[in-house]
Amino acid sequence: MSEPTGPVCDHNAVVGLESGRELVGIVQRKAYDRHVPLNAMLELTLKCNIRCRHCYNFDRDQPRARTCDDAKPELTLPELVQLLGDLRAAGCLFLGLTGGEVLTSPNLFPVLDRARELNMAVQLLTNATLLRPGVAGRLAGYGNLLGASVSVYGATAEVHDGITQVRGSWRRTWEGIERLRAQGIAVRVKFVVMRQNAHEVAAMRAEADARRLPHAVDTTITSRYDGSSTSLATRVDDDQLRALFRGPLRDLVPKTEKQVTEESFPCNCARGNCAISATGDVTPCVSVPWVAGNVRERPFLDIWRYAPVFQRIRGLRMADYESCAPCPDKGYCARDRGAALTASGSYTGVDPFVCRTAAVRREIAEDEQRTAAVAAAAG
């Protein structure tokens, strides 16, 4: 029992504690069972120095509509300091700091100072392009900084920079990664797969292996949190999806179907995970934009314990997921609640792309099982 019952959000994967993975898993499971917000992702700012075509926040190439949410100012440093204390008192130990681009926030280092005072283990989610030598050296001074997760979008500058729409970003990202490593800070690379870079996935993974960097792969692109859907144009098509899982992503296809039970079906949303936006909105997870409350209006712990959104999620049974419960592909599915919510408008809904991905994974696994059975019979 080394991990939480359900799938753990990739955003909350702990970087830099590989040697303590079993112990961390036990603690994560206890938090999951007892509804302790052990993992919190804090968005320090929406500002970013690159303009990724698939960005889930909003389309950075278009003027933003002045809605009420857009008009809200980002949390001030005093508010952030208060929030960190509230999170720690509620049981948070693992704090992720993200954006936008977290390194553009003037509050980053004061927040790191406060997290260190509170003995919170921190990881950064960053594009690494702003990690100049002095910045990397300063970060290395925080013993509670476990590591950083860095997104890379191509094996070549041409492809990566085409996605970020900032020339030179690929080079600066890799320079930032190596500066962190030179300072002894653990780094994990995250590859987001899309139409523009699908042909480079094998080379992307080979580069990470050559540099001895752990990496994660994500093929799911969601609609933007502002309600726009232009990001979906970057999704791989079905032919690319099938070619990827039969080729460079073959190792990510389960060899056998995972048994999905009532206990194992839920993810860590609202159980051991939560997120707080740059303007104070509390959500079940950074990838699930379902607002439970705002820390400017209610104390964090009050939201965590009593918000109807969180109570609803904790009370769901597998049967409440009407499309998922009877699905023959659920043993091969990532069950991405954020994608489901942005695609269907419902936490218990589905994202057709995630469903197709599960079907492809099942198809490939069963093909290989049949091939192995034939070979065994012939031998």
N, C-alpha and C positions, 0 to 999 in steps of 0.2 A: 504494500500500500504506500508507494513512494510518490504518488502524484494525486492531485485532486480527482474526484470522481469523473467529471466531465472534461471536455476540451479546455485547455488553458489558452487564453488570448495571447496571440503571438506578441502583441505589444508589451505584455507584462512578463515575458520570458526573462528570467534573471540572467544577466550577462556578467561573467566574471566570478561565479561561484560554482564552477564545474566540480571542484573537489568536494563540495558540500551538497551535491545534488540530492542525495538520499535524505539528508536531514531537512533540507529546504522543502522537499516534497512532503515530508511528514507534517511540517508546520503549515504548508499550503492546504493540506487535507483537513487539518483541524480548523483552520480559518474558514474553509468552505463549509464544513459541517455546522459551525457555530455562528456563521454570518458575521465574520470579523473582516473589516476592510483592510486586509493585510497589504494589498497592492493598490496604489493610487497613481493615476497618470494625471499630471498637472500641466496644463497648457499655459505656458507663460505669456505667449503672445501669438497673434495671428500674422504678424509681419514676417516676411520671408524675402530672401535675396535671390531666389530663383523662381521660375514660373512653370512648374511641372504641368504638363498637359493633362495628367490624370488626378491632380490634387483634389482630395476629398473635401477640403474646406469650402472653397468657392473658386470660380473661374478668375484667375488673376489677370487674364487678358481683357476682361470686361469690366465696365463700371459696376460697382456694387449698388444694388437697390437700397435706399435708405429706410430699412425697416426698423422697428423698435429694437430688435436684437442688434442690428448693425450700429445703432446709435449708442448703445451701452458702452461706457469706457472699460478698458481692461483693468483688471484688479491692480490696485496700487501696492507698493511694497508693504505698508502697514497691514493691508488686508491679507496679503500673502503670508506674512509672518504670523498673523492670527490664525489663518487657515492651517498652516503647518502644525501649529500647536494643537489645534482641534483634531487634525488627522492623527497625530501621534497619540493623543489621548484616547481616540477611538480604536486604536490597535494597529494603525498603519506602520509597517516596517520598511516596505519596499516602495520607494518613490521614484516614478519616472518623470522626467522633465522633457517637454516637447513644445512644438509650435504648430504653425508657422515654422520658423527656424529659431530654435531656442537660443542660439548664440547671438541673435540680434537683440535680445532682451537686456536692458540695462539692469534688470533685477536678478539676473542669473547668479552672479556671485554672492550677493546678499542672501539669496534663497539657499544657496549651497552652504553658506555660513550657518544659517538657522537650522538647516537639516543636520549639519554636523553636530550642533549643540544638542539636538534632539535624538542623536544616535540613529538616524534614518539612513538606510542603505539606498544610494542613488544610482540611477543610470540615465544617460542622456540619449535622446533620439535626435539625430542631427544629420545634416547633409555634409558636414565636415569641411565645407569650403572656406569657412572663416577661422579655421584652426591654425592660426599663425604660430610660430614657435613659442612666443611669449604666452599665448593663450593656453596652448597645450601644457606648458610648464606650470602655469598657475593651476590648471585643473588637477595636475598630478599631486598638488599639495593637499588635496582632499582625500584622506584615507578612507572615507566612507563612500567615495565614488567607485562603484563596482566596475563600471565599464560604459561602453557606448555602443549603440546600434546605429549603423550608417547605411543609408539606402544608396544603391548603385543601380543604374539603369542601362548599362551597356558594357560590352567588352572593348569598345572603341570610343574615342572622343566624339566621333561623328554621330553615333547613335545616342549616347548619353546626353550630349549637349543639345541634340535635337529635341529630346524629351524635356529637359530642364529649360530650354530656350535661352540658355546663358552660355556663351562661348567660354571655354576654358574651365567649366565646372567639373568635368571628368578628371582633369589633371589635378585640380585643387582638392577634389574629394579624396583621391588616392594619396595626395601629399598629406592631407589632414589625418587620414587613417594611419599612415606610417609615423607621423609625429606623435600621435597618441600611443602607439605601440612602443615607440622609442622611450616614452616616459613611463612605461610599465602599466599603461591602462589597457584593460582587455577590450577588444573590439569584436563585434559580430557584424557581418555584412548581411543586408537584406536585399534580395533581388526581386523587384516587382516586374512580372512578365507581362508584356503587352504586344500588340501588333508590330510596333516599331522595333522591338528588340528580340522577338521570338527566335529569329535566325541566329542570335548570338548567345543563347542561353547556355549551350555547351561550353563555349569559350568563357563566359562569365563565371561559371562554376569552376572551370579549370584554373582560372586566374586566382580565385579564392583558395583553392587547394594548393596551388603553387606557393602562395604566400602563407600557407598554414593558418588560414582564417576560417573560423566556423561561419556558416552561412545558412540563411533561411530563404525559401522561395515562396512567393505569393503570386498566384495567377488571377486573383479576384480583384477586379476594379469595380468600385461602387459609384452610384450617383453621388453628386456633391451634397453636402449638408445644407446648402442654401436652397436646395430643391431643383437645381439645374442638373441636366443629364449629359452635357457635352463630353464629360469625362468618359462616358461609355464607348465613345468612338475609338478609344485606345484598346478596348478588350480584344483578345485574340478571338478569331472565328473558330468554328467547330473543327475544321480541318487542321488548323494550327494546334488546337488543344489536343486532338488525337495524336498528331505527330510528336508533340512535346512529351506526352506521357508514354508513348511507345519508344521514344528516343532519349533525350538528355534528362528527362524527369522520370525515367522508368523506375528508379529506386524509391520514388515517393509513392508508388502504387503498392498498397498492402498486398502481401502474398496470399493472405486469406481474409475472408470477411470478418470484421470485428463485430462481436456480439454486442448489440445495443440494448440495454435494459432500462427500466424505469430509473434506476439509480445512476447509470452512466450517461444518460441522454443529456441532462442539463450542462451548460457551460458554467464558467465561474462568474458571469455577469451578476452583479447585485448580491453575490454570496461572499466572494473573497476579493472581487475587483470593483473598482469604481473609477470615474474620471471627473475632473473639474476643468471646465473650459476657461479660456482667458478672461471671460466676463463673469465667471462665477457659477455657471450652470453645472449642476451635478448630474451625471449620467451613469448608467450601469457599467460602461466601458468606453474607452476612447473611440472604439469603432461602432458604437451604438448610440446615435444621437437622439435619445429619448429622454427628455429633460424631466428629472424628478423634483427639482427645486433649485433655488439659487442661494448661495451662502451669504449674500447681502441681505436676504430676506428671512432666512431661517438658519439656525446653527447647523453645521455639517452633520453632527451626530443625530439630530432630530430628523433630518432628511434621510440619513442612512437607515434609521430604525423604522420610521413611520411613513415615509412617502408612499403614496399609492402605487407609483410605478415600481418601486422595489418590492413592495408587498405582493403586487401582481406577479412579478417574475418568479419570486420565491414560491408562490403557490401553484405554479403551472405544473401540470402532469403531461406525460408524453401524448396522451390522447388529445390534449388541447392544440397540438400542432397537427392540424387535420391532414395536411399533405405529407408531412414527414412520418407520422406514426405508422401508416401502412406501407411506406415506400420500400421497395425491394433493394434500393441502392443505399439505404441509410448506413449500412456497415462500411461503406466506402466514402462517406460524406464528411466534409469539414464542418457542416452545420453552422455556417457563418451567420450569426444573428444580425450583425450590422448590415450585411448585404441584403438579408431578408427584409429588414425594416425599411431601408432606403428604396428597395425595389417594389415592395408591396404596400408599404405604409403600416404594416403590422409586424410586431415582434415575433408572432407565431406564424407569419407567412413564409414565403420562399422567394429566393432569387433564382430565376430559371437558369442562369449561368452556373450557379453553384450546383443545381440539380444535374445539369448536363455534365459537369465535371465529375460528379459522383458516378454517373452512368458510364462515362468513358473509363474511369478507373476500374469499375466492376467488369466491364467488357474485357479489358486487357487482362485483369487478374484471372478471369474465368478461361480466357483463351490459353493462358500459360498453364493453368491447372489441367486443362484438357490435353495440351501438348505433353506435359509431364506424365500424365496417366498413360497416354499412348506409348510413350518411350519406355515407361516401366513395364507395360504389358509385352512390348516387343523384346525387352531385355530378359 
